Amino acid sequence: MDDLIMKKVSMVASMIKSEVTGDTLIEKLKSAMKVARNHWAITDEDMRFRTAVGAVMLVYGQGSDEYDQLLAEVQALAKFNAAIRAAEAGVSVDFAALASEYEGKPVIGLLKLWDESK
């Protein structure tokens, strides 16, 4: 991803951080998503999503359980996205094996929350 885009996402996430409200992780995510969804500085839907999640990660900070849980889900989404792209390119992907890596692990439901924020 372009460094300039990521710098912009980081800058806006830092700005949104101060607007994040709520007591729980889910409340904070909903709050950040509401702000990021229509933020003037980011026009791309995927980048707005990343901005919202990044803002909440900044709120909690590295080393917190919530940060680690967010990071794990973001990494899982990236892994599934890569697998889908590989399958689209004709590469054989064992989706069952990939899914089994995450069985029994807590799920926040970031994409569902993002869809609900519309």
Biopython code that builds the backbone (N, CA, C, O; Angstrom):
import numpy as np
from Bio.PDB.StructureBuilder import StructureBuilder

atoms = [
    (1, "MET", "N", (0.837, -1.171, 0.000)),
    (1, "MET", "CA", (0.000, 0.000, 0.000)),
    (1, "MET", "C", (0.889, 1.243, 0.000)),
    (1, "MET", "O", (1.952, 1.267, 0.621)),
    (2, "ASP", "N", (0.445, 2.240, -0.686)),
    (2, "ASP", "CA", (1.168, 3.494, -0.837)),
    (2, "ASP", "C", (1.447, 4.139, 0.521)),
    (2, "ASP", "O", (0.544, 4.275, 1.346)),
    (3, "ASP", "N", (2.701, 4.534, 0.745)),
    (3, "ASP", "CA", (3.086, 5.162, 2.017)),
    (3, "ASP", "C", (2.304, 6.439, 2.287)),
    (3, "ASP", "O", (1.940, 6.715, 3.430)),
    (4, "LEU", "N", (2.043, 7.216, 1.247)),
    (4, "LEU", "CA", (1.310, 8.462, 1.405)),
    (4, "LEU", "C", (-0.108, 8.197, 1.914)),
    (4, "LEU", "O", (-0.609, 8.919, 2.776)),
    (5, "ILE", "N", (-0.745, 7.168, 1.380)),
    (5, "ILE", "CA", (-2.103, 6.803, 1.818)),
    (5, "ILE", "C", (-2.072, 6.356, 3.271)),
    (5, "ILE", "O", (-2.925, 6.757, 4.063)),
    (6, "MET", "N", (-1.097, 5.530, 3.626)),
    (6, "MET", "CA", (-1.016, 5.042, 4.999)),
    (6, "MET", "C", (-0.713, 6.180, 5.981)),
    (6, "MET", "O", (-1.204, 6.165, 7.109)),
    (7, "LYS", "N", (0.081, 7.153, 5.568)),
    (7, "LYS", "CA", (0.342, 8.311, 6.427)),
    (7, "LYS", "C", (-0.948, 9.097, 6.651)),
    (7, "LYS", "O", (-1.216, 9.573, 7.754)),
    (8, "LYS", "N", (-1.738, 9.225, 5.591)),
    (8, "LYS", "CA", (-3.014, 9.934, 5.699)),
    (8, "LYS", "C", (-3.964, 9.189, 6.627)),
    (8, "LYS", "O", (-4.621, 9.804, 7.468)),
    (9, "VAL", "N", (-4.040, 7.867, 6.481)),
    (9, "VAL", "CA", (-4.894, 7.046, 7.346)),
    (9, "VAL", "C", (-4.438, 7.192, 8.796)),
    (9, "VAL", "O", (-5.268, 7.348, 9.692)),
    (10, "SER", "N", (-3.140, 7.142, 9.032)),
    (10, "SER", "CA", (-2.615, 7.285, 10.396)),
    (10, "SER", "C", (-2.936, 8.652, 10.979)),
    (10, "SER", "O", (-3.293, 8.770, 12.151)),
    (11, "MET", "N", (-2.806, 9.689, 10.148)),
    (11, "MET", "CA", (-3.095, 11.042, 10.616)),
    (11, "MET", "C", (-4.570, 11.184, 11.007)),
    (11, "MET", "O", (-4.891, 11.732, 12.062)),
    (12, "VAL", "N", (-5.458, 10.685, 10.147)),
    (12, "VAL", "CA", (-6.891, 10.798, 10.426)),
    (12, "VAL", "C", (-7.266, 9.917, 11.624)),
    (12, "VAL", "O", (-8.105, 10.308, 12.435)),
    (13, "ALA", "N", (-6.659, 8.745, 11.740)),
    (13, "ALA", "CA", (-6.918, 7.878, 12.906)),
    (13, "ALA", "C", (-6.526, 8.607, 14.194)),
    (13, "ALA", "O", (-7.228, 8.509, 15.201)),
    (14, "SER", "N", (-5.421, 9.328, 14.164)),
    (14, "SER", "CA", (-5.000, 10.105, 15.335)),
    (14, "SER", "C", (-6.008, 11.192, 15.664)),
    (14, "SER", "O", (-6.274, 11.466, 16.835)),
    (15, "MET", "N", (-6.571, 11.811, 14.629)),
    (15, "MET", "CA", (-7.579, 12.852, 14.838)),
    (15, "MET", "C", (-8.863, 12.243, 15.413)),
    (15, "MET", "O", (-9.455, 12.791, 16.343)),
    (16, "ILE", "N", (-9.279, 11.127, 14.859)),
    (16, "ILE", "CA", (-10.521, 10.476, 15.289)),
    (16, "ILE", "C", (-10.398, 9.934, 16.714)),
    (16, "ILE", "O", (-11.384, 9.873, 17.449)),
    (17, "LYS", "N", (-9.197, 9.546, 17.093)),
    (17, "LYS", "CA", (-8.961, 8.981, 18.432)),
    (17, "LYS", "C", (-9.604, 9.835, 19.525)),
    (17, "LYS", "O", (-10.186, 9.302, 20.470)),
    (18, "SER", "N", (-9.500, 11.143, 19.397)),
    (18, "SER", "CA", (-10.041, 12.036, 20.434)),
    (18, "SER", "C", (-11.571, 12.076, 20.428)),
    (18, "SER", "O", (-12.184, 12.548, 21.386)),
    (19, "GLU", "N", (-12.187, 11.583, 19.351)),
    (19, "GLU", "CA", (-13.648, 11.585, 19.251)),
    (19, "GLU", "C", (-14.279, 10.237, 19.616)),
    (19, "GLU", "O", (-15.503, 10.104, 19.636)),
    (20, "VAL", "N", (-13.439, 9.243, 19.904)),
    (20, "VAL", "CA", (-13.936, 7.913, 20.237)),
    (20, "VAL", "C", (-14.549, 7.931, 21.631)),
    (20, "VAL", "O", (-13.921, 8.373, 22.593)),
    (21, "THR", "N", (-15.784, 7.446, 21.726)),
    (21, "THR", "CA", (-16.485, 7.384, 23.007)),
    (21, "THR", "C", (-16.935, 5.957, 23.274)),
    (21, "THR", "O", (-16.868, 5.095, 22.397)),
    (22, "GLY", "N", (-17.394, 5.721, 24.495)),
    (22, "GLY", "CA", (-17.908, 4.404, 24.873)),
    (22, "GLY", "C", (-17.030, 3.756, 25.914)),
    (22, "GLY", "O", (-15.868, 4.115, 26.103)),
    (23, "ASP", "N", (-17.629, 2.783, 26.587)),
    (23, "ASP", "CA", (-16.911, 2.081, 27.653)),
    (23, "ASP", "C", (-16.312, 0.759, 27.196)),
    (23, "ASP", "O", (-15.273, 0.336, 27.703)),
    (24, "THR", "N", (-16.966, 0.104, 26.236)),
    (24, "THR", "CA", (-16.509, -1.222, 25.797)),
    (24, "THR", "C", (-15.813, -1.120, 24.438)),
    (24, "THR", "O", (-15.905, -0.104, 23.749)),
    (25, "LEU", "N", (-15.137, -2.165, 24.083)),
    (25, "LEU", "CA", (-14.473, -2.227, 22.779)),
    (25, "LEU", "C", (-15.485, -2.018, 21.656)),
    (25, "LEU", "O", (-15.233, -1.245, 20.731)),
    (26, "ILE", "N", (-16.614, -2.692, 21.729)),
    (26, "ILE", "CA", (-17.642, -2.582, 20.684)),
    (26, "ILE", "C", (-18.179, -1.155, 20.605)),
    (26, "ILE", "O", (-18.354, -0.621, 19.510)),
    (27, "GLU", "N", (-18.440, -0.532, 21.757)),
    (27, "GLU", "CA", (-18.940, 0.853, 21.761)),
    (27, "GLU", "C", (-17.916, 1.801, 21.149)),
    (27, "GLU", "O", (-18.275, 2.707, 20.397)),
    (28, "LYS", "N", (-16.650, 1.594, 21.468)),
    (28, "LYS", "CA", (-15.595, 2.437, 20.917)),
    (28, "LYS", "C", (-15.484, 2.238, 19.401)),
    (28, "LYS", "O", (-15.312, 3.205, 18.658)),
    (29, "LEU", "N", (-15.582, 0.995, 18.947)),
    (29, "LEU", "CA", (-15.528, 0.728, 17.508)),
    (29, "LEU", "C", (-16.695, 1.388, 16.785)),
    (29, "LEU", "O", (-16.508, 2.013, 15.741)),
    (30, "LYS", "N", (-17.890, 1.250, 17.333)),
    (30, "LYS", "CA", (-19.066, 1.870, 16.709)),
    (30, "LYS", "C", (-18.903, 3.381, 16.627)),
    (30, "LYS", "O", (-19.244, 3.998, 15.618)),
    (31, "SER", "N", (-18.386, 3.965, 17.684)),
    (31, "SER", "CA", (-18.167, 5.407, 17.723)),
    (31, "SER", "C", (-17.156, 5.831, 16.657)),
    (31, "SER", "O", (-17.397, 6.777, 15.907)),
    (32, "ALA", "N", (-16.031, 5.130, 16.595)),
    (32, "ALA", "CA", (-14.988, 5.457, 15.619)),
    (32, "ALA", "C", (-15.484, 5.246, 14.191)),
    (32, "ALA", "O", (-15.163, 6.032, 13.299)),
    (33, "MET", "N", (-16.256, 4.203, 13.975)),
    (33, "MET", "CA", (-16.778, 3.923, 12.636)),
    (33, "MET", "C", (-17.764, 4.985, 12.186)),
    (33, "MET", "O", (-17.808, 5.349, 11.011)),
    (34, "LYS", "N", (-18.543, 5.472, 13.117)),
    (34, "LYS", "CA", (-19.502, 6.538, 12.792)),
    (34, "LYS", "C", (-18.760, 7.791, 12.321)),
    (34, "LYS", "O", (-19.165, 8.432, 11.352)),
    (35, "VAL", "N", (-17.682, 8.129, 13.010)),
    (35, "VAL", "CA", (-16.899, 9.316, 12.651)),
    (35, "VAL", "C", (-16.140, 9.085, 11.333)),
    (35, "VAL", "O", (-16.131, 9.949, 10.457)),
    (36, "ALA", "N", (-15.514, 7.926, 11.206)),
    (36, "ALA", "CA", (-14.690, 7.649, 10.022)),
    (36, "ALA", "C", (-15.517, 7.470, 8.759)),
    (36, "ALA", "O", (-15.056, 7.789, 7.663)),
    (37, "ARG", "N", (-16.723, 6.967, 8.903)),
    (37, "ARG", "CA", (-17.554, 6.650, 7.741)),
    (37, "ARG", "C", (-17.716, 7.841, 6.796)),
    (37, "ARG", "O", (-17.738, 7.662, 5.579)),
    (38, "ASN", "N", (-17.830, 9.045, 7.339)),
    (38, "ASN", "CA", (-18.049, 10.224, 6.505)),
    (38, "ASN", "C", (-16.946, 11.271, 6.638)),
    (38, "ASN", "O", (-17.163, 12.452, 6.368)),
    (39, "HIS", "N", (-15.767, 10.830, 7.055)),
    (39, "HIS", "CA", (-14.686, 11.798, 7.244)),
    (39, "HIS", "C", (-14.241, 12.362, 5.900)),
    (39, "HIS", "O", (-14.003, 11.625, 4.943)),
    (40, "TRP", "N", (-14.136, 13.672, 5.854)),
    (40, "TRP", "CA", (-13.831, 14.367, 4.605)),
    (40, "TRP", "C", (-12.445, 14.049, 4.047)),
    (40, "TRP", "O", (-12.245, 14.115, 2.834)),
    (41, "ALA", "N", (-11.492, 13.709, 4.900)),
    (41, "ALA", "CA", (-10.112, 13.521, 4.447)),
    (41, "ALA", "C", (-9.854, 12.159, 3.813)),
    (41, "ALA", "O", (-8.849, 11.978, 3.126)),
    (42, "ILE", "N", (-10.743, 11.209, 4.034)),
    (42, "ILE", "CA", (-10.576, 9.859, 3.476)),
    (42, "ILE", "C", (-11.828, 9.554, 2.658)),
    (42, "ILE", "O", (-12.942, 9.585, 3.182)),
    (43, "THR", "N", (-11.645, 9.264, 1.393)),
    (43, "THR", "CA", (-12.812, 9.015, 0.533)),
    (43, "THR", "C", (-13.001, 7.541, 0.194)),
    (43, "THR", "O", (-14.091, 7.135, -0.208)),
    (44, "ASP", "N", (-11.963, 6.746, 0.350)),
    (44, "ASP", "CA", (-12.039, 5.322, 0.025)),
    (44, "ASP", "C", (-12.650, 4.543, 1.189)),
    (44, "ASP", "O", (-12.233, 4.699, 2.337)),
    (45, "GLU", "N", (-13.630, 3.712, 0.888)),
    (45, "GLU", "CA", (-14.357, 2.934, 1.906)),
    (45, "GLU", "C", (-13.421, 2.056, 2.745)),
    (45, "GLU", "O", (-13.532, 2.024, 3.971)),
    (46, "ASP", "N", (-12.516, 1.359, 2.095)),
    (46, "ASP", "CA", (-11.588, 0.476, 2.808)),
    (46, "ASP", "C", (-10.672, 1.283, 3.726)),
    (46, "ASP", "O", (-10.391, 0.868, 4.851)),
    (47, "MET", "N", (-10.217, 2.414, 3.253)),
    (47, "MET", "CA", (-9.341, 3.258, 4.066)),
    (47, "MET", "C", (-10.100, 3.856, 5.256)),
    (47, "MET", "O", (-9.522, 4.040, 6.328)),
    (48, "ARG", "N", (-11.366, 4.154, 5.076)),
    (48, "ARG", "CA", (-12.179, 4.649, 6.196)),
    (48, "ARG", "C", (-12.313, 3.568, 7.265)),
    (48, "ARG", "O", (-12.233, 3.851, 8.460)),
    (49, "PHE", "N", (-12.518, 2.330, 6.823)),
    (49, "PHE", "CA", (-12.597, 1.197, 7.753)),
    (49, "PHE", "C", (-11.291, 1.073, 8.536)),
    (49, "PHE", "O", (-11.300, 0.951, 9.761)),
    (50, "ARG", "N", (-10.186, 1.105, 7.824)),
    (50, "ARG", "CA", (-8.872, 0.992, 8.465)),
    (50, "ARG", "C", (-8.634, 2.142, 9.447)),
    (50, "ARG", "O", (-8.060, 1.956, 10.521)),
    (51, "THR", "N", (-9.085, 3.317, 9.056)),
    (51, "THR", "CA", (-8.937, 4.490, 9.914)),
    (51, "THR", "C", (-9.689, 4.305, 11.222)),
    (51, "THR", "O", (-9.162, 4.603, 12.294)),
    (52, "ALA", "N", (-10.921, 3.812, 11.136)),
    (52, "ALA", "CA", (-11.728, 3.600, 12.345)),
    (52, "ALA", "C", (-11.078, 2.577, 13.270)),
    (52, "ALA", "O", (-10.963, 2.803, 14.474)),
    (53, "VAL", "N", (-10.658, 1.458, 12.704)),
    (53, "VAL", "CA", (-10.031, 0.416, 13.525)),
    (53, "VAL", "C", (-8.718, 0.934, 14.109)),
    (53, "VAL", "O", (-8.413, 0.689, 15.276)),
    (54, "GLY", "N", (-7.947, 1.647, 13.296)),
    (54, "GLY", "CA", (-6.685, 2.213, 13.772)),
    (54, "GLY", "C", (-6.882, 3.192, 14.916)),
    (54, "GLY", "O", (-6.090, 3.223, 15.859)),
    (55, "ALA", "N", (-7.943, 3.996, 14.832)),
    (55, "ALA", "CA", (-8.226, 4.960, 15.902)),
    (55, "ALA", "C", (-8.474, 4.240, 17.225)),
    (55, "ALA", "O", (-7.980, 4.664, 18.270)),
    (56, "VAL", "N", (-9.232, 3.163, 17.178)),
    (56, "VAL", "CA", (-9.521, 2.415, 18.410)),
    (56, "VAL", "C", (-8.261, 1.718, 18.916)),
    (56, "VAL", "O", (-8.053, 1.615, 20.125)),
    (57, "MET", "N", (-7.429, 1.242, 18.009)),
    (57, "MET", "CA", (-6.166, 0.636, 18.432)),
    (57, "MET", "C", (-5.303, 1.674, 19.141)),
    (57, "MET", "O", (-4.630, 1.363, 20.123)),
    (58, "LEU", "N", (-5.326, 2.913, 18.638)),
    (58, "LEU", "CA", (-4.581, 3.986, 19.294)),
    (58, "LEU", "C", (-5.141, 4.297, 20.683)),
    (58, "LEU", "O", (-4.389, 4.599, 21.608)),
    (59, "VAL", "N", (-6.458, 4.220, 20.820)),
    (59, "VAL", "CA", (-7.087, 4.468, 22.119)),
    (59, "VAL", "C", (-6.573, 3.470, 23.150)),
    (59, "VAL", "O", (-6.231, 3.845, 24.271)),
    (60, "TYR", "N", (-6.521, 2.205, 22.767)),
    (60, "TYR", "CA", (-6.106, 1.168, 23.719)),
    (60, "TYR", "C", (-4.592, 1.068, 23.876)),
    (60, "TYR", "O", (-4.099, 0.826, 24.977)),
    (61, "GLY", "N", (-3.865, 1.250, 22.801)),
    (61, "GLY", "CA", (-2.410, 1.185, 22.851)),
    (61, "GLY", "C", (-1.869, -0.236, 22.801)),
    (61, "GLY", "O", (-2.509, -1.191, 23.241)),
    (62, "GLN", "N", (-0.673, -0.335, 22.251)),
    (62, "GLN", "CA", (-0.015, -1.640, 22.148)),
    (62, "GLN", "C", (0.153, -2.265, 23.516)),
    (62, "GLN", "O", (0.423, -1.588, 24.509)),
    (63, "GLY", "N", (-0.015, -3.579, 23.538)),
    (63, "GLY", "CA", (0.155, -4.316, 24.792)),
    (63, "GLY", "C", (-1.141, -4.569, 25.536)),
    (63, "GLY", "O", (-1.185, -5.411, 26.433)),
    (64, "SER", "N", (-2.203, -3.850, 25.175)),
    (64, "SER", "CA", (-3.485, -4.102, 25.838)),
    (64, "SER", "C", (-4.168, -5.304, 25.194)),
    (64, "SER", "O", (-3.909, -5.622, 24.034)),
    (65, "ASP", "N", (-5.031, -5.962, 25.940)),
    (65, "ASP", "CA", (-5.764, -7.113, 25.410)),
    (65, "ASP", "C", (-6.629, -6.712, 24.215)),
    (65, "ASP", "O", (-6.732, -7.452, 23.236)),
    (66, "GLU", "N", (-7.248, -5.532, 24.305)),
    (66, "GLU", "CA", (-8.127, -5.069, 23.223)),
    (66, "GLU", "C", (-7.324, -4.806, 21.946)),
    (66, "GLU", "O", (-7.764, -5.157, 20.851)),
    (67, "TYR", "N", (-6.169, -4.199, 22.085)),
    (67, "TYR", "CA", (-5.297, -3.953, 20.932)),
    (67, "TYR", "C", (-4.920, -5.280, 20.278)),
    (67, "TYR", "O", (-4.997, -5.428, 19.058)),
    (68, "ASP", "N", (-4.518, -6.231, 21.095)),
    (68, "ASP", "CA", (-4.126, -7.546, 20.576)),
    (68, "ASP", "C", (-5.287, -8.253, 19.891)),
    (68, "ASP", "O", (-5.101, -8.912, 18.868)),
    (69, "GLN", "N", (-6.480, -8.118, 20.453)),
    (69, "GLN", "CA", (-7.662, -8.740, 19.854)),
    (69, "GLN", "C", (-7.981, -8.078, 18.507)),
    (69, "GLN", "O", (-8.303, -8.766, 17.538)),
    (70, "LEU", "N", (-7.894, -6.760, 18.448)),
    (70, "LEU", "CA", (-8.117, -6.051, 17.179)),
    (70, "LEU", "C", (-7.068, -6.452, 16.146)),
    (70, "LEU", "O", (-7.396, -6.715, 14.989)),
    (71, "LEU", "N", (-5.820, -6.498, 16.563)),
    (71, "LEU", "CA", (-4.737, -6.871, 15.656)),
    (71, "LEU", "C", (-4.941, -8.279, 15.114)),
    (71, "LEU", "O", (-4.745, -8.518, 13.922)),
    (72, "ALA", "N", (-5.330, -9.208, 15.971)),
    (72, "ALA", "CA", (-5.549, -10.595, 15.538)),
    (72, "ALA", "C", (-6.667, -10.668, 14.498)),
    (72, "ALA", "O", (-6.555, -11.398, 13.513)),
    (73, "GLU", "N", (-7.741, -9.912, 14.717)),
    (73, "GLU", "CA", (-8.848, -9.956, 13.748)),
    (73, "GLU", "C", (-8.463, -9.281, 12.432)),
    (73, "GLU", "O", (-8.837, -9.762, 11.362)),
    (74, "VAL", "N", (-7.738, -8.199, 12.494)),
    (74, "VAL", "CA", (-7.284, -7.524, 11.272)),
    (74, "VAL", "C", (-6.360, -8.454, 10.480)),
    (74, "VAL", "O", (-6.459, -8.540, 9.256)),
    (75, "GLN", "N", (-5.475, -9.138, 11.174)),
    (75, "GLN", "CA", (-4.567, -10.069, 10.508)),
    (75, "GLN", "C", (-5.333, -11.237, 9.900)),
    (75, "GLN", "O", (-4.987, -11.701, 8.813)),
    (76, "ALA", "N", (-6.366, -11.718, 10.583)),
    (76, "ALA", "CA", (-7.187, -12.805, 10.038)),
    (76, "ALA", "C", (-7.914, -12.339, 8.782)),
    (76, "ALA", "O", (-7.979, -13.074, 7.796)),
    (77, "LEU", "N", (-8.459, -11.131, 8.808)),
    (77, "LEU", "CA", (-9.138, -10.594, 7.626)),
    (77, "LEU", "C", (-8.165, -10.475, 6.455)),
    (77, "LEU", "O", (-8.518, -10.789, 5.318)),
    (78, "ALA", "N", (-6.949, -10.027, 6.730)),
    (78, "ALA", "CA", (-5.942, -9.898, 5.681)),
    (78, "ALA", "C", (-5.577, -11.265, 5.096)),
    (78, "ALA", "O", (-5.374, -11.408, 3.890)),
    (79, "LYS", "N", (-5.499, -12.251, 5.967)),
    (79, "LYS", "CA", (-5.155, -13.606, 5.527)),
    (79, "LYS", "C", (-6.258, -14.199, 4.642)),
    (79, "LYS", "O", (-5.980, -14.809, 3.610)),
    (80, "PHE", "N", (-7.513, -14.008, 5.064)),
    (80, "PHE", "CA", (-8.627, -14.501, 4.253)),
    (80, "PHE", "C", (-8.715, -13.751, 2.932)),
    (80, "PHE", "O", (-9.016, -14.347, 1.898)),
    (81, "ASN", "N", (-8.456, -12.459, 2.958)),
    (81, "ASN", "CA", (-8.465, -11.659, 1.737)),
    (81, "ASN", "C", (-7.398, -12.166, 0.765)),
    (81, "ASN", "O", (-7.653, -12.299, -0.432)),
    (82, "ALA", "N", (-6.217, -12.443, 1.282)),
    (82, "ALA", "CA", (-5.134, -12.966, 0.445)),
    (82, "ALA", "C", (-5.507, -14.329, -0.133)),
    (82, "ALA", "O", (-5.211, -14.615, -1.294)),
    (83, "ALA", "N", (-6.152, -15.165, 0.669)),
    (83, "ALA", "CA", (-6.561, -16.491, 0.193)),
    (83, "ALA", "C", (-7.598, -16.367, -0.921)),
    (83, "ALA", "O", (-7.541, -17.099, -1.909)),
    (84, "ILE", "N", (-8.533, -15.455, -0.764)),
    (84, "ILE", "CA", (-9.553, -15.247, -1.801)),
    (84, "ILE", "C", (-8.904, -14.756, -3.087)),
    (84, "ILE", "O", (-9.243, -15.224, -4.175)),
    (85, "ARG", "N", (-7.983, -13.824, -2.967)),
    (85, "ARG", "CA", (-7.290, -13.314, -4.159)),
    (85, "ARG", "C", (-6.477, -14.413, -4.839)),
    (85, "ARG", "O", (-6.423, -14.488, -6.066)),
    (86, "ALA", "N", (-5.849, -15.261, -4.032)),
    (86, "ALA", "CA", (-5.088, -16.377, -4.601)),
    (86, "ALA", "C", (-6.018, -17.335, -5.337)),
    (86, "ALA", "O", (-5.702, -17.789, -6.437)),
    (87, "ALA", "N", (-7.157, -17.640, -4.735)),
    (87, "ALA", "CA", (-8.123, -18.541, -5.374)),
    (87, "ALA", "C", (-8.633, -17.936, -6.677)),
    (87, "ALA", "O", (-8.802, -18.641, -7.672)),
    (88, "GLU", "N", (-8.876, -16.638, -6.667)),
    (88, "GLU", "CA", (-9.324, -15.960, -7.896)),
    (88, "GLU", "C", (-8.271, -16.048, -9.004)),
    (88, "GLU", "O", (-8.603, -16.054, -10.190)),
    (89, "ALA", "N", (-7.001, -16.117, -8.603)),
    (89, "ALA", "CA", (-5.911, -16.211, -9.567)),
    (89, "ALA", "C", (-5.626, -17.648, -9.984)),
    (89, "ALA", "O", (-4.714, -17.900, -10.772)),
    (90, "GLY", "N", (-6.407, -18.591, -9.457)),
    (90, "GLY", "CA", (-6.253, -19.982, -9.840)),
    (90, "GLY", "C", (-5.385, -20.813, -8.920)),
    (90, "GLY", "O", (-5.118, -21.979, -9.214)),
    (91, "VAL", "N", (-4.945, -20.249, -7.827)),
    (91, "VAL", "CA", (-4.129, -20.979, -6.860)),
    (91, "VAL", "C", (-5.059, -21.794, -5.961)),
    (91, "VAL", "O", (-6.079, -21.292, -5.488)),
    (92, "SER", "N", (-4.696, -23.050, -5.734)),
    (92, "SER", "CA", (-5.500, -23.912, -4.870)),
    (92, "SER", "C", (-5.334, -23.465, -3.409)),
    (92, "SER", "O", (-4.218, -23.339, -2.903)),
    (93, "VAL", "N", (-6.470, -23.230, -2.753)),
    (93, "VAL", "CA", (-6.454, -22.756, -1.371)),
    (93, "VAL", "C", (-7.305, -23.699, -0.523)),
    (93, "VAL", "O", (-8.429, -24.034, -0.896)),
    (94, "ASP", "N", (-6.769, -24.122, 0.608)),
    (94, "ASP", "CA", (-7.514, -24.966, 1.537)),
    (94, "ASP", "C", (-8.208, -24.061, 2.556)),
    (94, "ASP", "O", (-7.674, -23.774, 3.627)),
    (95, "PHE", "N", (-9.414, -23.622, 2.191)),
    (95, "PHE", "CA", (-10.150, -22.699, 3.055)),
    (95, "PHE", "C", (-10.545, -23.346, 4.381)),
    (95, "PHE", "O", (-10.620, -22.666, 5.404)),
    (96, "ALA", "N", (-10.796, -24.650, 4.367)),
    (96, "ALA", "CA", (-11.159, -25.338, 5.608)),
    (96, "ALA", "C", (-9.998, -25.301, 6.599)),
    (96, "ALA", "O", (-10.201, -25.078, 7.792)),
    (97, "ALA", "N", (-8.796, -25.518, 6.108)),
    (97, "ALA", "CA", (-7.619, -25.470, 6.977)),
    (97, "ALA", "C", (-7.398, -24.049, 7.496)),
    (97, "ALA", "O", (-7.051, -23.848, 8.660)),
    (98, "LEU", "N", (-7.602, -23.081, 6.626)),
    (98, "LEU", "CA", (-7.451, -21.682, 7.031)),
    (98, "LEU", "C", (-8.476, -21.321, 8.109)),
    (98, "LEU", "O", (-8.136, -20.694, 9.113)),
    (99, "ALA", "N", (-9.717, -21.718, 7.896)),
    (99, "ALA", "CA", (-10.779, -21.427, 8.865)),
    (99, "ALA", "C", (-10.517, -22.131, 10.200)),
    (99, "ALA", "O", (-10.824, -21.588, 11.262)),
    (100, "SER", "N", (-9.952, -23.335, 10.144)),
    (100, "SER", "CA", (-9.718, -24.082, 11.385)),
    (100, "SER", "C", (-8.702, -23.392, 12.294)),
    (100, "SER", "O", (-8.693, -23.619, 13.504)),
    (101, "GLU", "N", (-7.851, -22.556, 11.714)),
    (101, "GLU", "CA", (-6.883, -21.804, 12.530)),
    (101, "GLU", "C", (-7.586, -20.868, 13.510)),
    (101, "GLU", "O", (-7.035, -20.516, 14.554)),
    (102, "TYR", "N", (-8.803, -20.472, 13.163)),
    (102, "TYR", "CA", (-9.506, -19.462, 13.955)),
    (102, "TYR", "C", (-10.675, -20.012, 14.754)),
    (102, "TYR", "O", (-11.362, -19.257, 15.442)),
    (103, "GLU", "N", (-10.911, -21.319, 14.674)),
    (103, "GLU", "CA", (-12.008, -21.926, 15.432)),
    (103, "GLU", "C", (-11.776, -21.751, 16.926)),
    (103, "GLU", "O", (-10.680, -21.982, 17.435)),
    (104, "GLY", "N", (-12.831, -21.340, 17.611)),
    (104, "GLY", "CA", (-12.775, -21.187, 19.055)),
    (104, "GLY", "C", (-12.126, -19.907, 19.539)),
    (104, "GLY", "O", (-12.092, -19.651, 20.743)),
    (105, "LYS", "N", (-11.608, -19.095, 18.626)),
    (105, "LYS", "CA", (-10.993, -17.833, 19.018)),
    (105, "LYS", "C", (-12.062, -16.744, 19.035)),
    (105, "LYS", "O", (-13.005, -16.788, 18.245)),
    (106, "PRO", "N", (-11.921, -15.777, 19.924)),
    (106, "PRO", "CA", (-12.926, -14.712, 20.001)),
    (106, "PRO", "C", (-12.962, -13.885, 18.716)),
    (106, "PRO", "O", (-11.929, -13.592, 18.114)),
    (107, "VAL", "N", (-14.163, -13.523, 18.319)),
    (107, "VAL", "CA", (-14.352, -12.731, 17.110)),
    (107, "VAL", "C", (-15.078, -11.439, 17.485)),
    (107, "VAL", "O", (-16.106, -11.467, 18.162)),
    (108, "ILE", "N", (-14.544, -10.338, 17.049)),
    (108, "ILE", "CA", (-15.174, -9.044, 17.296)),
    (108, "ILE", "C", (-16.300, -8.822, 16.288)),
    (108, "ILE", "O", (-17.375, -8.334, 16.638)),
    (109, "GLY", "N", (-16.041, -9.184, 15.048)),
    (109, "GLY", "CA", (-17.009, -8.946, 13.985)),
    (109, "GLY", "C", (-16.841, -7.564, 13.372)),
    (109, "GLY", "O", (-17.818, -6.840, 13.181)),
    (110, "LEU", "N", (-15.600, -7.201, 13.063)),
    (110, "LEU", "CA", (-15.305, -5.873, 12.548)),
    (110, "LEU", "C", (-16.096, -5.542, 11.284)),
    (110, "LEU", "O", (-16.647, -4.448, 11.169)),
    (111, "LEU", "N", (-16.155, -6.465, 10.350)),
    (111, "LEU", "CA", (-16.869, -6.185, 9.097)),
    (111, "LEU", "C", (-18.361, -6.028, 9.326)),
    (111, "LEU", "O", (-19.007, -5.203, 8.680)),
    (112, "LYS", "N", (-18.907, -6.807, 10.233)),
    (112, "LYS", "CA", (-20.334, -6.678, 10.552)),
    (112, "LYS", "C", (-20.599, -5.308, 11.177)),
    (112, "LYS", "O", (-21.563, -4.637, 10.810)),
    (113, "LEU", "N", (-19.757, -4.893, 12.108)),
    (113, "LEU", "CA", (-19.901, -3.584, 12.730)),
    (113, "LEU", "C", (-19.796, -2.475, 11.690)),
    (113, "LEU", "O", (-20.537, -1.493, 11.742)),
    (114, "TRP", "N", (-18.869, -2.638, 10.744)),
    (114, "TRP", "CA", (-18.696, -1.646, 9.698)),
    (114, "TRP", "C", (-19.956, -1.559, 8.836)),
    (114, "TRP", "O", (-20.421, -0.465, 8.517)),
    (115, "ASP", "N", (-20.500, -2.706, 8.466)),
    (115, "ASP", "CA", (-21.745, -2.705, 7.670)),
    (115, "ASP", "C", (-22.889, -2.052, 8.434)),
    (115, "ASP", "O", (-23.693, -1.325, 7.851)),
    (116, "GLU", "N", (-22.963, -2.308, 9.724)),
    (116, "GLU", "CA", (-24.032, -1.741, 10.555)),
    (116, "GLU", "C", (-23.874, -0.231, 10.749)),
    (116, "GLU", "O", (-24.833, 0.454, 11.104)),
    (117, "SER", "N", (-22.678, 0.279, 10.517)),
    (117, "SER", "CA", (-22.440, 1.705, 10.737)),
    (117, "SER", "C", (-22.940, 2.571, 9.580)),
    (117, "SER", "O", (-22.877, 3.799, 9.646)),
    (118, "LYS", "N", (-23.429, 1.936, 8.538)),
    (118, "LYS", "CA", (-23.919, 2.690, 7.361)),
    (118, "LYS", "C", (-25.203, 3.405, 7.663)),
    (118, "LYS", "O", (-25.751, 4.082, 6.794)),
]
sb = StructureBuilder()
sb.init_structure("model")
sb.init_model(0)
sb.init_chain("A")
sb.init_seg("    ")
for serial, (resi, resn, name, xyz) in enumerate(atoms, 1):
    if name == "N":
        sb.init_residue(resn, " ", resi, " ")
    sb.init_atom(name, np.array(xyz, "f"), 0.0, 1.0, " ", f" {name:<3s}", serial, name[0])
structure = sb.get_structure()
